[in-house]
Amino acid sequence: MSFVWRYAQINTSTEGCCAASIVIYQQRKKTVQKTILNDVYDLLKSKQLVSSESEFSKDWLGRSECYLRTLRFKGTKPSVGCVAICASKLQHYGQRLIETAAHEHMGKRFLQLSDACHAYINKQCTLTWWNKV
């Protein structure tokens, strides 16, 4: 279980140039957002199509090798652009895989994940323009 530590320093008294202070530590549970990219990475990793998050970030998202790690650390959502790149690759390879009997099931899974990426993109875009109305 990972935690985020926060602290505050409170000055309680000052006399001349001396200050007494109390440091308060607050502990709260750090939550990790599960995103569509995590699902894609888990599948690709389980099928040994990528060996690491760094490889996935570069080859499947078109981002720097630390992109997925940074999202997790900062607790932010992936950009629409990188999800679009991932959706495009999933769709491309999914369509080719369903044409082969041996990999038809995997192709269908790729296309499902591509659809989920597109749903994420549409949701984020709608939130952007809806909030401006």
N, CA, C and O atoms as a GROMACS GRO file, in nm:
protein
  532
    1MET      N    1   0.084  -0.117   0.000
    1MET     CA    2   0.000   0.000   0.000
    1MET      C    3   0.089   0.123   0.000
    1MET      O    4   0.178   0.134   0.083
    2SER      N    5   0.065   0.213  -0.091
    2SER     CA    6   0.149   0.333  -0.098
    2SER      C    7   0.072   0.451  -0.038
    2SER      O    8  -0.050   0.459  -0.048
    3PHE      N    9   0.145   0.541   0.022
    3PHE     CA   10   0.085   0.656   0.085
    3PHE      C   11   0.154   0.784   0.039
    3PHE      O   12   0.271   0.782   0.001
    4VAL      N   13   0.081   0.891   0.044
    4VAL     CA   14   0.136   1.022   0.016
    4VAL      C   15   0.152   1.092   0.150
    4VAL      O   16   0.057   1.099   0.228
    5TRP      N   17   0.269   1.141   0.175
    5TRP     CA   18   0.293   1.212   0.299
    5TRP      C   19   0.289   1.362   0.273
    5TRP      O   20   0.350   1.411   0.179
    6ARG      N   21   0.216   1.431   0.356
    6ARG     CA   22   0.212   1.576   0.347
    6ARG      C   23   0.246   1.633   0.485
    6ARG      O   24   0.216   1.572   0.588
    7TYR      N   25   0.306   1.746   0.485
    7TYR     CA   26   0.336   1.805   0.614
    7TYR      C   27   0.314   1.955   0.609
    7TYR      O   28   0.318   2.017   0.503
    8ALA      N   29   0.292   2.010   0.727
    8ALA     CA   30   0.276   2.154   0.739
    8ALA      C   31   0.359   2.198   0.858
    8ALA      O   32   0.366   2.128   0.959
    9GLN      N   33   0.419   2.310   0.846
    9GLN     CA   34   0.496   2.364   0.956
    9GLN      C   35   0.421   2.484   1.010
    9GLN      O   36   0.386   2.576   0.936
   10ILE      N   37   0.399   2.483   1.139
   10ILE     CA   38   0.322   2.591   1.202
   10ILE      C   39   0.413   2.659   1.303
   10ILE      O   40   0.466   2.595   1.394
   11ASN      N   41   0.429   2.789   1.288
   11ASN     CA   42   0.505   2.865   1.387
   11ASN      C   43   0.414   2.891   1.506
   11ASN      O   44   0.306   2.950   1.492
   12THR      N   45   0.459   2.846   1.625
   12THR     CA   46   0.375   2.860   1.743
   12THR      C   47   0.417   2.977   1.832
   12THR      O   48   0.333   3.034   1.902
   13SER      N   49   0.541   3.011   1.830
   13SER     CA   50   0.583   3.127   1.909
   13SER      C   51   0.712   3.181   1.853
   13SER      O   52   0.794   3.107   1.798
   14THR      N   53   0.729   3.309   1.867
   14THR     CA   54   0.855   3.369   1.824
   14THR      C   55   0.902   3.465   1.932
   14THR      O   56   0.824   3.544   1.986
   15GLU      N   57   1.028   3.456   1.962
   15GLU     CA   58   1.090   3.548   2.056
   15GLU      C   59   1.223   3.590   1.997
   15GLU      O   60   1.313   3.507   1.982
   16GLY      N   61   1.235   3.716   1.963
   16GLY     CA   62   1.358   3.763   1.902
   16GLY      C   63   1.380   3.693   1.769
   16GLY      O   64   1.296   3.701   1.679
   17CYS      N   65   1.491   3.625   1.757
   17CYS     CA   66   1.522   3.556   1.632
   17CYS      C   67   1.499   3.405   1.642
   17CYS      O   68   1.536   3.331   1.550
   18CYS      N   69   1.440   3.359   1.750
   18CYS     CA   70   1.415   3.216   1.766
   18CYS      C   71   1.268   3.186   1.739
   18CYS      O   72   1.182   3.267   1.773
   19ALA      N   73   1.241   3.075   1.679
   19ALA     CA   74   1.103   3.034   1.651
   19ALA      C   75   1.086   2.888   1.685
   19ALA      O   76   1.167   2.803   1.647
   20ALA      N   77   0.981   2.859   1.757
   20ALA     CA   78   0.948   2.720   1.786
   20ALA      C   79   0.842   2.678   1.685
   20ALA      O   80   0.751   2.755   1.654
   21SER      N   81   0.853   2.560   1.637
   21SER     CA   82   0.755   2.517   1.538
   21SER      C   83   0.716   2.372   1.562
   21SER      O   84   0.791   2.292   1.619
   22ILE      N   85   0.599   2.341   1.517
   22ILE     CA   86   0.547   2.205   1.524
   22ILE      C   87   0.529   2.158   1.380
   22ILE      O   88   0.473   2.229   1.297
   23VAL      N   89   0.575   2.039   1.353
   23VAL     CA   90   0.557   1.983   1.220
   23VAL      C   91   0.449   1.874   1.231
   23VAL      O   92   0.460   1.782   1.311
   24ILE      N   93   0.348   1.888   1.149
   24ILE     CA   94   0.236   1.794   1.150
   24ILE      C   95   0.244   1.711   1.022
   24ILE      O   96   0.253   1.766   0.912
   25TYR      N   97   0.242   1.581   1.037
   25TYR     CA   98   0.242   1.492   0.922
   25TYR      C   99   0.102   1.436   0.903
   25TYR      O  100   0.038   1.390   0.998
   26GLN      N  101   0.056   1.442   0.781
   26GLN     CA  102  -0.075   1.389   0.748
   26GLN      C  103  -0.056   1.278   0.647
   26GLN      O  104   0.017   1.292   0.549
   27GLN      N  105  -0.120   1.168   0.673
   27GLN     CA  106  -0.105   1.053   0.586
   27GLN      C  107  -0.239   1.027   0.519
   27GLN      O  108  -0.343   1.021   0.584
   28ARG      N  109  -0.235   1.010   0.386
   28ARG     CA  110  -0.356   0.972   0.315
   28ARG      C  111  -0.319   0.869   0.211
   28ARG      O  112  -0.208   0.868   0.158
   29LYS      N  113  -0.413   0.782   0.184
   29LYS     CA  114  -0.389   0.675   0.089
   29LYS      C  115  -0.380   0.732  -0.052
   29LYS      O  116  -0.464   0.812  -0.093
   30LYS      N  117  -0.279   0.691  -0.125
   30LYS     CA  118  -0.262   0.734  -0.264
   30LYS      C  119  -0.342   0.639  -0.352
   30LYS      O  120  -0.323   0.518  -0.347
   31THR      N  121  -0.430   0.695  -0.434
   31THR     CA  122  -0.510   0.611  -0.522
   31THR      C  123  -0.451   0.614  -0.663
   31THR      O  124  -0.406   0.718  -0.711
   32VAL      N  125  -0.451   0.500  -0.726
   32VAL     CA  126  -0.399   0.488  -0.862
   32VAL      C  127  -0.518   0.470  -0.954
   32VAL      O  128  -0.599   0.379  -0.935
   33GLN      N  129  -0.528   0.556  -1.054
   33GLN     CA  130  -0.637   0.546  -1.150
   33GLN      C  131  -0.608   0.436  -1.251
   33GLN      O  132  -0.501   0.432  -1.312
   34LYS      N  133  -0.703   0.348  -1.268
   34LYS     CA  134  -0.693   0.244  -1.371
   34LYS      C  135  -0.749   0.305  -1.498
   34LYS      O  136  -0.863   0.353  -1.501
   35THR      N  137  -0.670   0.304  -1.603
   35THR     CA  138  -0.714   0.362  -1.730
   35THR      C  139  -0.715   0.256  -1.839
   35THR      O  140  -0.666   0.145  -1.820
   36ILE      N  141  -0.771   0.292  -1.951
   36ILE     CA  142  -0.773   0.203  -2.066
   36ILE      C  143  -0.630   0.166  -2.107
   36ILE      O  144  -0.606   0.055  -2.154
   37LEU      N  145  -0.538   0.258  -2.088
   37LEU     CA  146  -0.398   0.228  -2.124
   37LEU      C  147  -0.341   0.116  -2.038
   37LEU      O  148  -0.260   0.037  -2.085
   38ASN      N  149  -0.383   0.110  -1.911
   38ASN     CA  150  -0.338   0.000  -1.825
   38ASN      C  151  -0.389  -0.134  -1.878
   38ASN      O  152  -0.316  -0.233  -1.876
   39ASP      N  153  -0.513  -0.135  -1.925
   39ASP     CA  154  -0.569  -0.258  -1.981
   39ASP      C  155  -0.493  -0.302  -2.106
   39ASP      O  156  -0.463  -0.420  -2.124
   40VAL      N  157  -0.462  -0.205  -2.191
   40VAL     CA  158  -0.388  -0.237  -2.314
   40VAL      C  159  -0.248  -0.287  -2.278
   40VAL      O  160  -0.203  -0.389  -2.331
   41TYR      N  161  -0.181  -0.217  -2.189
   41TYR     CA  162  -0.047  -0.258  -2.148
   41TYR      C  163  -0.048  -0.399  -2.089
   41TYR      O  164   0.036  -0.482  -2.122
   42ASP      N  165  -0.144  -0.426  -2.001
   42ASP     CA  166  -0.152  -0.558  -1.937
   42ASP      C  167  -0.168  -0.669  -2.042
   42ASP      O  168  -0.103  -0.773  -2.032
   43LEU      N  169  -0.253  -0.646  -2.141
   43LEU     CA  170  -0.271  -0.746  -2.246
   43LEU      C  171  -0.143  -0.766  -2.327
   43LEU      O  172  -0.098  -0.879  -2.347
   44LEU      N  173  -0.084  -0.656  -2.372
   44LEU     CA  174   0.038  -0.666  -2.453
   44LEU      C  175   0.152  -0.731  -2.375
   44LEU      O  176   0.228  -0.811  -2.430
   45LYS      N  177   0.164  -0.698  -2.249
   45LYS     CA  178   0.268  -0.755  -2.164
   45LYS      C  179   0.243  -0.905  -2.144
   45LYS      O  180   0.337  -0.984  -2.150
   46SER      N  181   0.118  -0.944  -2.120
   46SER     CA  182   0.086  -1.086  -2.098
   46SER      C  183   0.112  -1.171  -2.222
   46SER      O  184   0.142  -1.289  -2.212
   47LYS      N  185   0.101  -1.109  -2.339
   47LYS     CA  186   0.127  -1.181  -2.465
   47LYS      C  187   0.270  -1.161  -2.513
   47LYS      O  188   0.306  -1.204  -2.623
   48GLN      N  189   0.351  -1.097  -2.430
   48GLN     CA  190   0.493  -1.070  -2.458
   48GLN      C  191   0.512  -0.989  -2.586
   48GLN      O  192   0.607  -1.010  -2.661
   49LEU      N  193   0.419  -0.897  -2.610
   49LEU     CA  194   0.430  -0.808  -2.725
   49LEU      C  195   0.505  -0.680  -2.689
   49LEU      O  196   0.555  -0.609  -2.777
   50VAL      N  197   0.511  -0.650  -2.560
   50VAL     CA  198   0.598  -0.545  -2.507
   50VAL      C  199   0.667  -0.602  -2.384
   50VAL      O  200   0.612  -0.689  -2.316
   51SER      N  201   0.786  -0.554  -2.356
   51SER     CA  202   0.860  -0.607  -2.242
   51SER      C  203   0.855  -0.514  -2.120
   51SER      O  204   0.887  -0.557  -2.009
   52SER      N  205   0.816  -0.387  -2.141
   52SER     CA  206   0.816  -0.293  -2.029
   52SER      C  207   0.722  -0.176  -2.057
   52SER      O  208   0.677  -0.155  -2.169
   53GLU      N  209   0.694  -0.101  -1.951
   53GLU     CA  210   0.614   0.021  -1.966
   53GLU      C  211   0.685   0.122  -2.056
   53GLU      O  212   0.621   0.195  -2.131
   54SER      N  213   0.816   0.124  -2.046
   54SER     CA  214   0.894   0.216  -2.129
   54SER      C  215   0.874   0.186  -2.277
   54SER      O  216   0.851   0.276  -2.358
   55GLU      N  217   0.883   0.058  -2.313
   55GLU     CA  218   0.863   0.018  -2.452
   55GLU      C  219   0.720   0.050  -2.497
   55GLU      O  220   0.699   0.099  -2.608
   56PHE      N  221   0.623   0.021  -2.410
   56PHE     CA  222   0.483   0.051  -2.441
   56PHE      C  223   0.463   0.200  -2.464
   56PHE      O  224   0.397   0.240  -2.561
   57SER      N  225   0.518   0.282  -2.377
   57SER     CA  226   0.504   0.428  -2.389
   57SER      C  227   0.560   0.479  -2.521
   57SER      O  228   0.499   0.564  -2.586
   58LYS      N  229   0.676   0.428  -2.560
   58LYS     CA  230   0.739   0.472  -2.685
   58LYS      C  231   0.669   0.417  -2.808
   58LYS      O  232   0.633   0.492  -2.899
   59ASP      N  233   0.649   0.286  -2.810
   59ASP     CA  234   0.603   0.219  -2.932
   59ASP      C  235   0.452   0.222  -2.954
   59ASP      O  236   0.406   0.221  -3.068
   60TRP      N  237   0.374   0.226  -2.846
   60TRP     CA  238   0.229   0.219  -2.860
   60TRP      C  239   0.159   0.352  -2.831
   60TRP      O  240   0.044   0.371  -2.871
   61LEU      N  241   0.227   0.442  -2.762
   61LEU     CA  242   0.165   0.571  -2.730
   61LEU      C  243   0.233   0.688  -2.800
   61LEU      O  244   0.179   0.799  -2.802
   62GLY      N  245   0.349   0.664  -2.857
   62GLY     CA  246   0.422   0.772  -2.924
   62GLY      C  247   0.473   0.877  -2.827
   62GLY      O  248   0.484   0.994  -2.863
   63ARG      N  249   0.503   0.835  -2.706
   63ARG     CA  250   0.549   0.928  -2.603
   63ARG      C  251   0.687   0.886  -2.552
   63ARG      O  252   0.745   0.788  -2.599
   64SER      N  253   0.737   0.961  -2.456
   64SER     CA  254   0.868   0.928  -2.398
   64SER      C  255   0.856   0.800  -2.315
   64SER      O  256   0.747   0.757  -2.279
   65GLU      N  257   0.970   0.741  -2.288
   65GLU     CA  258   0.970   0.614  -2.216
   65GLU      C  259   0.914   0.622  -2.074
   65GLU      O  260   0.876   0.520  -2.018
   66CYS      N  261   0.909   0.741  -2.017
   66CYS     CA  262   0.860   0.755  -1.880
   66CYS      C  263   0.713   0.800  -1.874
   66CYS      O  264   0.663   0.830  -1.765
   67TYR      N  265   0.644   0.804  -1.987
   67TYR     CA  266   0.508   0.860  -1.992
   67TYR      C  267   0.411   0.787  -1.899
   67TYR      O  268   0.344   0.852  -1.818
   68LEU      N  269   0.400   0.657  -1.909
   68LEU     CA  270   0.305   0.581  -1.828
   68LEU      C  271   0.340   0.592  -1.679
   68LEU      O  272   0.251   0.606  -1.595
   69ARG      N  273   0.465   0.586  -1.648
   69ARG     CA  274   0.512   0.599  -1.510
   69ARG      C  275   0.478   0.738  -1.454
   69ARG      O  276   0.438   0.751  -1.339
   70THR      N  277   0.493   0.839  -1.537
   70THR     CA  278   0.462   0.976  -1.494
   70THR      C  279   0.312   0.993  -1.469
   70THR      O  280   0.273   1.058  -1.372
   71LEU      N  281   0.230   0.935  -1.555
   71LEU     CA  282   0.085   0.941  -1.532
   71LEU      C  283   0.049   0.881  -1.397
   71LEU      O  284  -0.028   0.938  -1.321
   72ARG      N  285   0.106   0.766  -1.368
   72ARG     CA  286   0.079   0.698  -1.242
   72ARG      C  287   0.128   0.781  -1.124
   72ARG      O  288   0.057   0.795  -1.024
   73PHE      N  289   0.249   0.836  -1.134
   73PHE     CA  290   0.306   0.913  -1.024
   73PHE      C  291   0.226   1.040  -0.996
   73PHE      O  292   0.200   1.074  -0.880
   74LYS      N  293   0.187   1.110  -1.102
   74LYS     CA  294   0.113   1.236  -1.085
   74LYS      C  295  -0.037   1.214  -1.066
   74LYS      O  296  -0.108   1.306  -1.026
   75GLY      N  297  -0.084   1.094  -1.096
   75GLY     CA  298  -0.227   1.066  -1.084
   75GLY      C  299  -0.310   1.139  -1.187
   75GLY      O  300  -0.424   1.178  -1.159
   76THR      N  301  -0.254   1.158  -1.307
   76THR     CA  302  -0.325   1.231  -1.412
   76THR      C  303  -0.377   1.136  -1.519
   76THR      O  304  -0.337   1.020  -1.528
   77LYS      N  305  -0.468   1.188  -1.597
   77LYS     CA  306  -0.527   1.110  -1.706
   77LYS      C  307  -0.438   1.117  -1.829
   77LYS      O  308  -0.366   1.215  -1.849
   78PRO      N  309  -0.442   1.013  -1.911
   78PRO     CA  310  -0.363   1.017  -2.035
   78PRO      C  311  -0.420   1.119  -2.132
   78PRO      O  312  -0.539   1.149  -2.130
   79SER      N  313  -0.334   1.171  -2.217
   79SER     CA  314  -0.379   1.269  -2.316
   79SER      C  315  -0.463   1.201  -2.422
   79SER      O  316  -0.447   1.083  -2.450
   80VAL      N  317  -0.554   1.278  -2.479
   80VAL     CA  318  -0.638   1.228  -2.587
   80VAL      C  319  -0.551   1.184  -2.706
   80VAL      O  320  -0.580   1.084  -2.771
   81GLY      N  321  -0.444   1.258  -2.732
   81GLY     CA  322  -0.356   1.228  -2.843
   81GLY      C  323  -0.290   1.091  -2.831
   81GLY      O  324  -0.286   1.015  -2.928
   82CYS      N  325  -0.237   1.059  -2.714
   82CYS     CA  326  -0.169   0.930  -2.699
   82CYS      C  327  -0.269   0.816  -2.700
   82CYS      O  328  -0.238   0.707  -2.749
   83VAL      N  329  -0.390   0.837  -2.648
   83VAL     CA  330  -0.493   0.733  -2.653
   83VAL      C  331  -0.537   0.711  -2.798
   83VAL      O  332  -0.567   0.599  -2.838
   84ALA      N  333  -0.541   0.820  -2.877
   84ALA     CA  334  -0.578   0.808  -3.018
   84ALA      C  335  -0.473   0.727  -3.096
   84ALA      O  336  -0.509   0.645  -3.181
   85ILE      N  337  -0.346   0.750  -3.067
   85ILE     CA  338  -0.240   0.673  -3.132
   85ILE      C  339  -0.253   0.525  -3.097
   85ILE      O  340  -0.242   0.438  -3.183
   86CYS      N  341  -0.277   0.498  -2.971
   86CYS     CA  342  -0.293   0.360  -2.925
   86CYS      C  343  -0.415   0.296  -2.992
   86CYS      O  344  -0.407   0.181  -3.037
   87ALA      N  345  -0.526   0.367  -2.999
   87ALA     CA  346  -0.649   0.315  -3.062
   87ALA      C  347  -0.623   0.282  -3.208
   87ALA      O  348  -0.670   0.179  -3.258
   88SER      N  349  -0.550   0.367  -3.277
   88SER     CA  350  -0.521   0.346  -3.418
   88SER      C  351  -0.437   0.219  -3.438
   88SER      O  352  -0.465   0.138  -3.527
   89LYS      N  353  -0.334   0.201  -3.353
   89LYS     CA  354  -0.250   0.082  -3.365
   89LYS      C  355  -0.328  -0.044  -3.333
   89LYS      O  356  -0.314  -0.146  -3.402
   90LEU      N  357  -0.412  -0.038  -3.229
   90LEU     CA  358  -0.493  -0.154  -3.193
   90LEU      C  359  -0.588  -0.192  -3.307
   90LEU      O  360  -0.606  -0.309  -3.338
   91GLN      N  361  -0.648  -0.090  -3.368
   91GLN     CA  362  -0.740  -0.116  -3.478
   91GLN      C  363  -0.666  -0.175  -3.598
   91GLN      O  364  -0.713  -0.271  -3.660
   92HIS      N  365  -0.553  -0.117  -3.630
   92HIS     CA  366  -0.472  -0.166  -3.743
   92HIS      C  367  -0.436  -0.314  -3.726
   92HIS      O  368  -0.463  -0.396  -3.814
   93TYR      N  369  -0.376  -0.346  -3.611
   93TYR     CA  370  -0.334  -0.484  -3.590
   93TYR      C  371  -0.453  -0.577  -3.564
   93TYR      O  372  -0.450  -0.694  -3.603
   94GLY      N  373  -0.556  -0.526  -3.500
   94GLY     CA  374  -0.675  -0.607  -3.476
   94GLY      C  375  -0.740  -0.653  -3.605
   94GLY      O  376  -0.780  -0.769  -3.617
   95GLN      N  377  -0.750  -0.563  -3.702
   95GLN     CA  378  -0.810  -0.598  -3.831
   95GLN      C  379  -0.728  -0.704  -3.903
   95GLN      O  380  -0.784  -0.791  -3.970
   96ARG      N  381  -0.598  -0.698  -3.891
   96ARG     CA  382  -0.514  -0.798  -3.956
   96ARG      C  383  -0.518  -0.933  -3.884
   96ARG      O  384  -0.514  -1.039  -3.947
   97LEU      N  385  -0.526  -0.928  -3.752
   97LEU     CA  386  -0.529  -1.052  -3.674
   97LEU      C  387  -0.659  -1.130  -3.694
   97LEU      O  388  -0.657  -1.253  -3.695
   98ILE      N  389  -0.772  -1.060  -3.709
   98ILE     CA  390  -0.898  -1.134  -3.726
   98ILE      C  391  -0.905  -1.206  -3.860
   98ILE      O  392  -0.989  -1.294  -3.879
   99GLU      N  393  -0.819  -1.170  -3.952
   99GLU     CA  394  -0.814  -1.238  -4.082
   99GLU      C  395  -0.744  -1.372  -4.075
   99GLU      O  396  -0.749  -1.450  -4.171
  100THR      N  397  -0.678  -1.401  -3.963
  100THR     CA  398  -0.608  -1.529  -3.947
  100THR      C  399  -0.682  -1.614  -3.845
  100THR      O  400  -0.719  -1.565  -3.738
  101ALA      N  401  -0.703  -1.739  -3.877
  101ALA     CA  402  -0.777  -1.828  -3.788
  101ALA      C  403  -0.706  -1.845  -3.653
  101ALA      O  404  -0.772  -1.852  -3.549
  102ALA      N  405  -0.575  -1.852  -3.655
  102ALA     CA  406  -0.499  -1.875  -3.532
  102ALA      C  407  -0.505  -1.757  -3.434
  102ALA      O  408  -0.491  -1.776  -3.314
  103HIS      N  409  -0.526  -1.636  -3.486
  103HIS     CA  410  -0.521  -1.518  -3.400
  103HIS      C  411  -0.649  -1.435  -3.403
  103HIS      O  412  -0.650  -1.319  -3.364
  104GLU      N  413  -0.757  -1.496  -3.450
  104GLU     CA  414  -0.883  -1.424  -3.462
  104GLU      C  415  -0.931  -1.371  -3.326
  104GLU      O  416  -0.976  -1.257  -3.316
  105HIS      N  417  -0.920  -1.453  -3.222
  105HIS     CA  418  -0.965  -1.411  -3.089
  105HIS      C  419  -0.885  -1.288  -3.041
  105HIS      O  420  -0.943  -1.194  -2.988
  106MET      N  421  -0.754  -1.291  -3.060
  106MET     CA  422  -0.670  -1.178  -3.020
  106MET      C  423  -0.706  -1.053  -3.101
  106MET      O  424  -0.707  -0.943  -3.046
  107GLY      N  425  -0.735  -1.069  -3.229
  107GLY     CA  426  -0.776  -0.956  -3.312
  107GLY      C  427  -0.904  -0.892  -3.260
  107GLY      O  428  -0.917  -0.770  -3.257
  108LYS      N  429  -0.999  -0.976  -3.218
  108LYS     CA  430  -1.124  -0.923  -3.162
  108LYS      C  431  -1.098  -0.847  -3.033
  108LYS      O  432  -1.160  -0.744  -3.008
  109ARG      N  433  -1.007  -0.898  -2.952
  109ARG     CA  434  -0.973  -0.829  -2.825
  109ARG      C  435  -0.906  -0.694  -2.855
  109ARG      O  436  -0.935  -0.595  -2.788
  110PHE      N  437  -0.818  -0.690  -2.952
  110PHE     CA  438  -0.756  -0.564  -2.993
  110PHE      C  439  -0.862  -0.464  -3.037
  110PHE      O  440  -0.855  -0.346  -3.002
  111LEU      N  441  -0.959  -0.510  -3.114
  111LEU     CA  442  -1.065  -0.419  -3.162
  111LEU      C  443  -1.154  -0.372  -3.048
  111LEU      O  444  -1.202  -0.258  -3.050
  112GLN      N  445  -1.178  -0.457  -2.949
  112GLN     CA  446  -1.254  -0.416  -2.831
  112GLN      C  447  -1.180  -0.305  -2.755
  112GLN      O  448  -1.239  -0.206  -2.714
  113LEU      N  449  -1.051  -0.324  -2.738
  113LEU     CA  450  -0.971  -0.223  -2.669
  113LEU      C  451  -0.964  -0.094  -2.750
  113LEU      O  452  -0.965   0.016  -2.693
  114SER      N  453  -0.958  -0.105  -2.882
  114SER     CA  454  -0.960   0.013  -2.968
  114SER      C  455  -1.091   0.090  -2.948
  114SER      O  456  -1.090   0.212  -2.938
  115ASP      N  457  -1.203   0.016  -2.944
  115ASP     CA  458  -1.333   0.080  -2.920
  115ASP      C  459  -1.336   0.149  -2.783
  115ASP      O  460  -1.392   0.258  -2.770
  116ALA      N  461  -1.276   0.087  -2.682
  116ALA     CA  462  -1.271   0.147  -2.549
  116ALA      C  463  -1.186   0.275  -2.552
  116ALA      O  464  -1.219   0.373  -2.485
  117CYS      N  465  -1.078   0.273  -2.628
  117CYS     CA  466  -0.996   0.394  -2.643
  117CYS      C  467  -1.077   0.505  -2.708
  117CYS      O  468  -1.071   0.620  -2.665
  118HIS      N  469  -1.153   0.471  -2.812
  118HIS     CA  470  -1.235   0.571  -2.880
  118HIS      C  471  -1.343   0.626  -2.787
  118HIS      O  472  -1.375   0.745  -2.792
  119ALA      N  473  -1.399   0.541  -2.702
  119ALA     CA  474  -1.498   0.587  -2.604
  119ALA      C  475  -1.435   0.687  -2.507
  119ALA      O  476  -1.496   0.788  -2.473
  120TYR      N  477  -1.312   0.658  -2.462
  120TYR     CA  478  -1.240   0.750  -2.374
  120TYR      C  479  -1.216   0.884  -2.444
  120TYR      O  480  -1.237   0.990  -2.385
  121ILE      N  481  -1.173   0.878  -2.570
  121ILE     CA  482  -1.148   1.000  -2.647
  121ILE      C  483  -1.276   1.083  -2.658
  121ILE      O  484  -1.275   1.203  -2.635
  122ASN      N  485  -1.385   1.018  -2.695
  122ASN     CA  486  -1.512   1.090  -2.709
  122ASN      C  487  -1.557   1.151  -2.577
  122ASN      O  488  -1.607   1.264  -2.574
  123LYS      N  489  -1.540   1.079  -2.468
  123LYS     CA  490  -1.579   1.131  -2.336
  123LYS      C  491  -1.498   1.255  -2.300
  123LYS      O  492  -1.553   1.355  -2.257
  124GLN      N  493  -1.365   1.247  -2.319
  124GLN     CA  494  -1.279   1.361  -2.285
  124GLN      C  495  -1.308   1.482  -2.373
  124GLN      O  496  -1.309   1.595  -2.325
  125CYS      N  497  -1.332   1.458  -2.501
  125CYS     CA  498  -1.363   1.568  -2.592
  125CYS      C  499  -1.498   1.632  -2.557
  125CYS      O  500  -1.512   1.754  -2.560
  126THR      N  501  -1.595   1.549  -2.525
  126THR     CA  502  -1.726   1.602  -2.486
  126THR      C  503  -1.715   1.686  -2.361
  126THR      O  504  -1.775   1.793  -2.352
  127LEU      N  505  -1.638   1.640  -2.263
  127LEU     CA  506  -1.618   1.718  -2.141
  127LEU      C  507  -1.555   1.854  -2.172
  127LEU      O  508  -1.586   1.954  -2.108
  128THR      N  509  -1.466   1.856  -2.269
  128THR     CA  510  -1.399   1.981  -2.306
  128THR      C  511  -1.496   2.082  -2.365
  128THR      O  512  -1.502   2.196  -2.321
  129TRP      N  513  -1.574   2.040  -2.465
  129TRP     CA  514  -1.663   2.137  -2.529
  129TRP      C  515  -1.788   2.161  -2.445
  129TRP      O  516  -1.844   2.271  -2.449
  130TRP      N  517  -1.834   2.061  -2.370
  130TRP     CA  518  -1.955   2.079  -2.290
  130TRP      C  519  -1.933   2.183  -2.181
  130TRP      O  520  -2.023   2.261  -2.151
  131ASN      N  521  -1.814   2.184  -2.122
  131ASN     CA  522  -1.785   2.279  -2.015
  131ASN      C  523  -1.772   2.422  -2.067
  131ASN      O  524  -1.775   2.516  -1.988
  132LYS      N  525  -1.757   2.439  -2.198
  132LYS     CA  526  -1.745   2.572  -2.256
  132LYS      C  527  -1.881   2.626  -2.299
  132LYS      O  528  -1.891   2.743  -2.337
  133VAL      N  529  -1.984   2.544  -2.295
  133VAL     CA  530  -2.117   2.587  -2.339
  133VAL      C  531  -2.184   2.665  -2.228
  133VAL      O  532  -2.297   2.710  -2.243
   0.00000   0.00000   0.00000
